[in-house]
Amino acid sequence: MVQGSLQYAIIDEVDSILVDEARTPLIISGPAFDDVSRYKKAEQVTRKLLSLQSSYDRTKRQIDSSERAIASGQGELSDAKKDKDNKRIEKAQKAIEKSQAELETAQFKLTEATQYYEVEYDRKAVHLTHEGVGAAQEIAGVGSFFTGSNMDTAGDERKNQYACDINLLR
């Protein structure tokens, strides 16, 4: 049996929440009636924001690493005190002091760094900060994302979806 080219795809169980809530599989059909150039522009904006925030993220990782090293050193110090091992006590104290100095330096650097976006891993969400919105608007070359000419309205999106649905039924 030979099939011609297919114009649709049925996607099931991509996201169990989607399927569980919707009780129907997601059907994607035909080419989108949309200008994809804005997605390429959005990708450029995203990549630039990632690049701009890299020093902030690196500093946050340094802070996390220093905090873990301090906690580890405190555990080692506690164990060394129990064993009454003076060499281990001295070594643990030096490691804690070094990590605390690194932590203070990193915390100072963090105050100087700019955070453009915030990631909420538990909610799987990313939010632009005020600085991030400003930088994104500058990168995109628009005055404001919040003026009518730069916003996609829900009505236009629904109209396009309706047109896709009608074409699917024909």
N, C-alpha and C positions, 0 to 999 in steps of 0.2 A: 504494500500500500504506500503510495507517495502522497505527501501532503504539500500543499502550496505554502507560501509564506504566511505566517500567522500575524494577526493584527492585535492580539490581546494576550494577556497573561493572567492567570488566577494565582494569587498568592495567599497561602493559608498558613497559619501558625508563625507568621513573621514576628508577631508580638502577641503573646498569649493573652495579655490584657485586652488588646484591640479585639481579638477574636471572641474572647469571653464576654466583653461588654457589647459588642456589635451583634453577635450571634449570626454573623454572615461573613464569608471571606471577602477580602478586599479585591476588587477587580479593577485593573488598570487597562485601559483600552486606547488604542490609536495614539498618534502623536499629540503632544500637548499644544494647545492653542495659545502659546505664550512666547514671549521674547526671552530667550535664554541668556542674552547678553548681560542682563542684570545679575544673574547668578554668578557669572564669571567676575563681574565687578565686585560682588559681595565676597567672593573667594579672595580677591586681591585685598580687600579691606581687612578680612579676617587674618590673612597671612601677615599683613603689616602690623595689626594689633598684637598678634602673637610675638612678633619680633620686638615690638616696642616694650612689651611686658616681660621679656626674657630676663632682664636684670632683676626685676622684682621677684619673679618666680625662683631664680637662682638664690637670691638672698633668703627667701622663705625656706628653701631647702636647707640652707646653711644653718638657719635658726633651729629648724627641726632636728638636724643632725647634732648640733651642739647640745640641745636639750636632752636628746637620747644619750649622748656621751656623758653628760652630767649625771643623769639617772643611773647609768651603768657604773660610773665612778663612785657614786654614793653607795651603791650595792656592794661594790668591791671594798670600799672603805669599811663598811659595816662588817663584812666577812673578815677582813683583816684585823679589825678590833676584837672580834670574837676569838680569833686565833692568836691574838697578841703578837702579830707579826709586824714589827716596826718597819721593815723594808717595804712591805706591801702597803702599809698605812701611808708612808711617805710618798710612794709611787702613786697611790690613789689620790692623795691630796693634790699632788702636782698636776695630775690629769684633770681633776675637777677645776683647779685654778685656770689651767690652760683653756678648758672648754668654756668656763665662765667668761674669760676674756674674749674668746671668739664669739660667744653669744652677744656680749655687749657691743662688739664691733659690728656684727651683723644686724643687730637691732637698730643701731645708728644708721647704717646703710639703708635699712628698710624705710626709715623716716625720710630719706632723701629720694627714694625710688618712687615712681608713679605707678599706681595700680589702675589699669585700664578696664579690667573686667574681674568679676568674682565668680568662682565656680562653686556650686553647691553639689557635691558629689552624691550626697544622700538623696537629693531630689532630681539629680541628673539635669541640672539647669545651670545656665550661664547668664549673668547679668552685667551689662556695661555700667561702669561708674560714670559720674558726670564727666570726668576727664576722658573716659573711653568714648562717650557719645561725641564729644567735641573732636577728638582725634579721628574717629570714624567719618564724621561729616567732612572734615578737612581732606582726608584721604580720598573719599568718594567725590569730592569736588562739588558738594552741594552746600547751600547756606544752612539748611536745617532739614533733618529727616521728618520733622513734624509739621511741615507746610503741606497744603493740599496737593501740590504738583509732585511731591516726592513720596506720597503715601499711596499704597495699594488699598483700595477700599474693599471691605468684605463683600459688598454688592457686586463689584466687578468680578471678584473671584468666584462667587456663587453663580454668576451669569455664565462664566466660562465652564464651570462644572456642569451646569444645566445643559449647555450646548454639547458637551462630551457625552452626557447621559442620553440625550436625544439621538445623537449619531450612533450610539451603541445599540439602541433599540431598533433602529432602522434596518 
